Structure formats: C-alpha cells, structure tokens
Amino acid sequence: MPLVGSVGCPRRGPPLKLARRTQHPPPPPPLTRRAVSAASLLLTAVPFLASSPQLPVASASETDAEAVGGGGSAAVLELERYTDQDQGFTLLKPASWPKVEKAGATALFQQEGKGSNNIGVVVNPVRLSSLTDFGTPQFVADRLLQAEKKKESTKSAEVISTGERSGHDGLTVYEIEYSLDSTRGGMKRIFTAAFVASRKLYLLNVAHSDTEEKPLDKQTRLVLEEVLHSFDTV
C-alpha cells in the first residue's frame, strides 16, 4: 500500500467524534503550535485522562540505508532506530533529521532546512483498550478529512488509501494516506499510523511536500513507507 505524507503547522481543526460514547470528559487546554496535523485532529476526538506526555528520553541506533532520488540526483538517506522506552514506542527515522522540541509533540524530527518535511509522534492516555473502538480505518479517515476541509487554510484534501496491519503481539495499527493543498505550505502528502496500547493512543505522522513542480519521487516514497511501517510498540 503506497503511503507517504507531508505536513507543516496548520491550525487545529474542529473535534472529530470517532468514538460512540455517552459521556466525554472535558478536553485539556489546547497545545501550542502543534507540528503534526493529523495527530492534532485525531487527538481532539479522544477522551483524555491526563495532560500531554513528557518528551522522550531514550533512543538507540539501528541503521538501514536507502537510496533516495531528488531532482534527478541520488542521495543516500540512512534510517536509524529511535526507541522511547518510557512512552513505549519505536520507529525508524532518517539519521540526518535531528530531533527538535515542540510543544504538544512527544517526538519530532525535521529535515534540516525544510521543517515542513517532518516525522512526529504524539502519545496521550485514553479510556480505550483498542483502536477498533474508534471505528474502521475508513471511518477514521473520513472524519479526519472532514475536519481538514473545515479549516480556512485548506484548499483541498483527499483520502488516497486506508488500511490496517498487525504490530507487536498482534496489535492493530491503522494507516491512512491523504493529500492536502493548503495556503499554509502548499501541496503536501500526509500519512499517519495509529494504535492503542496500554490505554495510550500513539499517533505517527510523516510529512513531505508533493508539488507539481517537484512531486514526491518513488525512492523517497519507499523510504517514508518504511518509516510508517516501522512504527510499533516496544
């Protein structure tokens, strides 16, 4: 399943009602300048039990190499393993993308010189024991796009694909890809992965520009797919 994405810092959209619950606790105060659009949108639909999680403190290296073509020339993008033992997740991320601090993000990695190309993770406690309590991947994707389209900055948004896979110990992981044209950042490809484990919602978003002048190339796409599929619990 081809999956890739791009995201900048759009405004927070209206809440999504993904879970059919009779009561919802009040949401926490809004997070400042969130860098991960899909994560922000989905989190507004989750019944919070606590404030934003702490920043990750652990990382380890496990390097993989991929060839990435850009502008007709090939570059080598190495992927290294990042693991947050405290929050309980792991993923591959480009070794050349440094980790930056951002309010509301549990972990955020940005391409140097182009912060709109980034990988972000948000972790928050929930009252759900399984991601399937939200609904199907398509149900979640539809609500996500509805919220995107209601934002003033959004010119167009379209779901490209949805799916699910099995993670560690049979964990259900949803994956969604969509395109977004916004007055804040232009054309983007956004993909997200989400799962619930130990009463926590884990959201990964990978962002990459995808313009008519410089469309996302196949090799870069393959690398970003590898990042997406690597997101799992530890």
N, C-alpha and C positions, 0 to 999 in steps of 0.2 A: 504494500500500500504506500503510494508516494505521499510523503508528509514533509512539510517544511514550513517555516514561518518567519515573520518579521514583525517587530513591534517597537514602538517608541514610548512616549509618555502621554497617552491620551487621557481625556478626562474620564472620571469614573462614571459609568453608565448607571441607569436605574436598576433596582434589585431584580433578580430573577427568582421566580417561585418554582424551584425544582423539586422540592420535597412536599408531599401532601401531608401536612401536619396541622393539627387543630390549634396548636399554640406555638408561638415562637418567642424566645427571649429577645429583649431589645438588642439591636446591633451595637458593636463597640464604636468608639469615636472613629471617624474616617482617618485613614492613613495618609501621610503626606507624600504627594508627588510619586505615586506608585509607578514603577517602571514596567510592570508586567500587566498588560491589558486584560487578557483572558482570565488570568488569576484573579484580578481585582473584580471582574464581573461575576465570576463564579462564587467567589467568597461572599459576596453580598447576599447570596441565597442560602448560606449555611448558618444554622443556629450556633452561634459562638458560645463557648463556655469560658473563654479566657481571652486575654489581650494578645497582641502579636507575639510570636515566638522570639526567642533570642537568636542572635546571629550564630551561624555555625562556627565551631571551633576546631574541627578536625578535618584533615584532608590527607590523601595518600596518592602516590603516583603509580599509574599503571598505563604505560604509554602504548598507543596504537598509532600507526601512520596511515594517512590517506592523502591521495593526490587531489588537489583542488584547482580547477582551472578558473581563471578570471581574466576577462579582457583579452583572451587569446593566448595568455601565457599561463603556464602551470606553476603552481606553488604547492609546497608540502605543508599540510595542516596536521599537526600531531594532536592526538586526543589523549588526555590523561584522566585517570580515575580520580574523582572527587567523592569523598565519603564523609558524611556528617553522622558520627556515631550517636551524638546526643539527640539529634532530631530523628535519626533512624532512616536515612535515605542515602542513595548512591547514584551516580551518573558519570558518563564521560563528558568532558568539556575540552575545547581547544586549549592546548597548553599556552598559546600566545595571548589568550583572552584573560586579562587579570580580573581578580575578584574586586568588586567595588562595594562600598557601603551605601545602602539606600533604605530610607525609612519604609517599612512595610514588606521588604524582601528578606526572606531567610537567607538566601544566597543569590548573588547577581554577578554575572560575568559579561564583560563588554569587549567588543573588538576595539582595539586601540585606534583612535582617530575616527571611529564611527560607532558611537554608542547606541545608535538605533538598531544595530546588529547585536543582539544580546541573548543570553540564556539566563532565565530567572526561575527561582524556586520559592514558593510560599507554602508554609506549613501552619495550620491552625487547628485547634481542638474542635471537635464536632460531637453531636449526640448520635451519630450514625455509626453502625458497625460495618457497613458495606457500601461501596459506591453504587451498587444497584438500587439502593434506597432512593437515589436521585431520579432514576429512570434509565431509559436506554441511552446509548451514545448519541443517537439521532435526536432524542428528546432534549438532551443537554445542549447539543449543537444548535438546535433551533432556537432555544431560549437565549443562548449566547449571542446569536446573530440578531435577534430581536432587540436586545439591549444595545448592540453596536449601532444598529441603524437609527436608534432614537437619539444618539449623540449628535450635536450640531456639527461637530468636526467630520463626521462620517459622510463621504460621498457615495460609497457603495460597499457592500460586503456580501460575500457568497461562500457558502459551505462547499468545500472541494471533496472531502471524504471524512467518514467517521468509521470507527472500528473499536475493537477491544482485543486484548491479549491477556495471557496468564503471566503473572510475575512470580516472585519468590513465594514458594509454598502455595502455589495456585491462586495468588492474589489477583483480583480483577483490576485491570488497568484500561481506562478509556483513552482513546487517541482521536483528536479532532484537528482537521486542517481547514483553514479558510483564508480567502484573500480579502484584503481591506484596502480601500482607497480613501485616504483621509487628508484633510487640509493640514494636519499635523504629521508630516513625514512622507506624504505621497503614497505610492503603491507599495504594499507590503504583503508578504506571505507569512501567516501565523500558524503555528501548530502548537498544540498543548497535549500533555498527558496528565492524567489524574488518577489517584487511587486513595482509598481509605484504609488505614491500618492503625490498630491500637487507639481507636477513637480520635484519629487525626486525619484531616484532609490534606493530601500532598498534591501540589499543582506545579507542573513544569511548563514553561513557555519558552519556545525558541523563536527568535525574531530575525528576519532577514529582508532586506529591500528586494523588490522584484518589479523593476520598472520596464517600460517598453524599450528604453534606450539600453539598459543593462539588465536583461532578465536573469533570473537565477539559473546558473548553469547546472548541468546534470551532476557533475562530480561534487560540487558543493552541496547539492541536494542530498546525495548519498551520505555524505559526512553528517549532515544535520539529522538525517533519518537515524543514523547510528546513535547519535546523542539521544534522540527521542526514545528509541527502543531500549536504551541502557538505563533509563530511569526506573528505579525499583526500591523496595525496602531492603534494609540490610539484615 
